[in-house]
Amino acid sequence: MEKVLYGKPLAALIRARIKELIAEHGLAPRMRLIQTGNDPAASYYVQNIVSSGAKLGCEVQLASLPANVGQAELLSLIAAANADPQTHGIMLQKPLPRQIDDALAGAGIDPAKDIDCLNPVNLGRILLGEDSLLPATALAVLCTLGHYRVPVAGRHVVIIGRSAIVGKPLANMLLWKKPWANASVTVCHSRSANLEELTRGADILVAALGQAEFVQPEMIKNNCVLIDVGINEQKRADGKPGYVGDIDYNACYGKALAITPVPGGIGSVTTSLLFLNLLKAALAAQGINKTVDDFLDFIFKE
Ligand SMILES: NC(=O)c1ccc[n+]([C@@H]2O[C@H](COP(=O)([O-])OP(=O)(O)OC[C@H]3O[C@@H](n4cnc5c(N)ncnc54)[C@H](OP(=O)(O)O)[C@@H]3O)[C@@H](O)[C@H]2O)c1
């Protein structure tokens, strides 16, 4: 196993698979990307999605709504995208403004077009071990483990973070009865007692809490695999903005068997998987239903 689990080579393989499938099926996948307000980090991510789509041959239609958009207006925009047969996937860029109910907005997206997995139907399918449109970040963690041949089955995976978009779906996907899952899982959060005791028990530790360099060497055991989902903006010595993860990379490197960098780790894989979801939705609209194993057989082979 390699020591540094880089995301870019894996993202390149996923993008190549997407292009291959688009050509094979003559598809014109189209995403409706809805941004509310102008949060700089969200705008950066949105521009990244738009340019990635162009490179992949997917159309991304961006709807930029003001920060004071009302719930009814947002829901009617989502309803219009649901009803449009040329739109295969809908993505709602977070964070949403305070006046918007996140759960209502997510539930408003047609489950068949819910490429960011916000609809409770898709989250419920994950709980039941059924294939669905899967949350890209959680899937990026599993793809990274699979690609770098990190043994997962039977291992103890500890996740710090219980959000509906990362920690909870990832925990449930790790429990799937699949050769690339079948893990024993512990999920920790801000109220967990003896957090360090729990994290020291991890064969694989996933940090998804949004606290810069939170995980320190005394919190991990020797030769554990460290997966860093966190992306935290931090001013560099030269005053320019930089990014660090939820794991103190330099401090933990020596003790770890393998580690994902930030940037250049999980985040680099996530956007390609969002487009894989778009492709999956576009194929399903043509009556072609592919599972995650069909799409990612080159990663999840036994
Ligand atoms: N790489 C990617 O593609 C990608 C995608 C999405 C998010 N992210 C990043 O991943 C991180 C998590 O995102 P998120 O949306 O899941 O965050 P979130 O919704 O804020 O959830 C954070 C979770 O971490 C827990 N937590 C916070 N502080 C903690 C502490 N001191 N000890 C233990 N648990 C603690 C919280 O516990 P409570 O539930 O008790 O509050 C919560 O469950 C962020 O850095 C975000 O930027 C990366």
PDBQT file of the ligand as one rigid body, heavy atoms in Angstrom, charges set to zero:
ROOT
HETATM    1  N1  LIG A 401     -13.753  16.646   0.836  1.00  0.00    +0.000 N 
HETATM    2  C1  LIG A 401     -14.998  16.962   0.469  1.00  0.00    +0.000 C 
HETATM    3  O1  LIG A 401     -15.378  16.753  -0.661  1.00  0.00    +0.000 OA
HETATM    4  C2  LIG A 401     -15.929  17.536   1.494  1.00  0.00    +0.000 A 
HETATM    5  C3  LIG A 401     -17.321  17.516   1.297  1.00  0.00    +0.000 A 
HETATM    6  C4  LIG A 401     -18.144  17.950   2.343  1.00  0.00    +0.000 A 
HETATM    7  C5  LIG A 401     -17.574  18.430   3.513  1.00  0.00    +0.000 A 
HETATM    8  N2  LIG A 401     -16.215  18.487   3.626  1.00  0.00    +0.000 N 
HETATM    9  C6  LIG A 401     -15.546  18.967   4.841  1.00  0.00    +0.000 C 
HETATM   10  O2  LIG A 401     -15.716  17.964   5.825  1.00  0.00    +0.000 OA
HETATM   11  C7  LIG A 401     -15.833  18.544   7.116  1.00  0.00    +0.000 C 
HETATM   12  C8  LIG A 401     -17.148  18.091   7.752  1.00  0.00    +0.000 C 
HETATM   13  O3  LIG A 401     -18.214  18.554   6.932  1.00  0.00    +0.000 OA
HETATM   14  P1  LIG A 401     -19.740  18.322   7.363  1.00  0.00    +0.000 P 
HETATM   15  O4  LIG A 401     -20.584  19.025   6.369  1.00  0.00    +0.000 OA
HETATM   16  O5  LIG A 401     -19.960  16.876   7.605  1.00  0.00    +0.000 OA
HETATM   17  O6  LIG A 401     -19.728  19.137   8.763  1.00  0.00    +0.000 OA
HETATM   18  P2  LIG A 401     -20.890  19.413   9.826  1.00  0.00    +0.000 P 
HETATM   19  O7  LIG A 401     -22.233  19.258   9.229  1.00  0.00    +0.000 OA
HETATM   20  O8  LIG A 401     -20.509  20.684  10.497  1.00  0.00    +0.000 OA
HETATM   21  O9  LIG A 401     -20.693  18.223  10.888  1.00  0.00    +0.000 OA
HETATM   22  C9  LIG A 401     -19.560  18.165  11.697  1.00  0.00    +0.000 C 
HETATM   23  C10 LIG A 401     -19.645  16.956  12.574  1.00  0.00    +0.000 C 
HETATM   24  O10 LIG A 401     -18.452  16.891  13.363  1.00  0.00    +0.000 OA
HETATM   25  C11 LIG A 401     -18.786  16.816  14.735  1.00  0.00    +0.000 C 
HETATM   26  N3  LIG A 401     -17.811  17.554  15.522  1.00  0.00    +0.000 N 
HETATM   27  C12 LIG A 401     -17.561  18.881  15.479  1.00  0.00    +0.000 A 
HETATM   28  N4  LIG A 401     -16.598  19.203  16.377  1.00  0.00    +0.000 NA
HETATM   29  C13 LIG A 401     -16.261  18.053  17.001  1.00  0.00    +0.000 A 
HETATM   30  C14 LIG A 401     -15.339  17.717  18.016  1.00  0.00    +0.000 A 
HETATM   31  N5  LIG A 401     -14.570  18.658  18.585  1.00  0.00    +0.000 N 
HETATM   32  N6  LIG A 401     -15.235  16.443  18.399  1.00  0.00    +0.000 NA
HETATM   33  C15 LIG A 401     -15.982  15.479  17.842  1.00  0.00    +0.000 A 
HETATM   34  N7  LIG A 401     -16.889  15.725  16.865  1.00  0.00    +0.000 NA
HETATM   35  C16 LIG A 401     -17.023  17.001  16.458  1.00  0.00    +0.000 A 
HETATM   36  C17 LIG A 401     -20.158  17.424  14.877  1.00  0.00    +0.000 C 
HETATM   37  O11 LIG A 401     -20.785  16.880  16.028  1.00  0.00    +0.000 OA
HETATM   38  P3  LIG A 401     -22.299  17.250  16.462  1.00  0.00    +0.000 P 
HETATM   39  O12 LIG A 401     -23.167  16.486  15.530  1.00  0.00    +0.000 OA
HETATM   40  O13 LIG A 401     -22.382  16.760  17.856  1.00  0.00    +0.000 OA
HETATM   41  O14 LIG A 401     -22.425  18.731  16.314  1.00  0.00    +0.000 OA
HETATM   42  C18 LIG A 401     -20.815  17.001  13.554  1.00  0.00    +0.000 C 
HETATM   43  O15 LIG A 401     -21.380  15.715  13.681  1.00  0.00    +0.000 OA
HETATM   44  C19 LIG A 401     -15.710  20.049   6.874  1.00  0.00    +0.000 C 
HETATM   45  O16 LIG A 401     -14.351  20.417   7.037  1.00  0.00    +0.000 OA
HETATM   46  C20 LIG A 401     -16.105  20.221   5.429  1.00  0.00    +0.000 C 
HETATM   47  O17 LIG A 401     -15.507  21.366   4.824  1.00  0.00    +0.000 OA
HETATM   48  C21 LIG A 401     -15.389  18.032   2.645  1.00  0.00    +0.000 A 
ENDROOT
TORSDOF 0
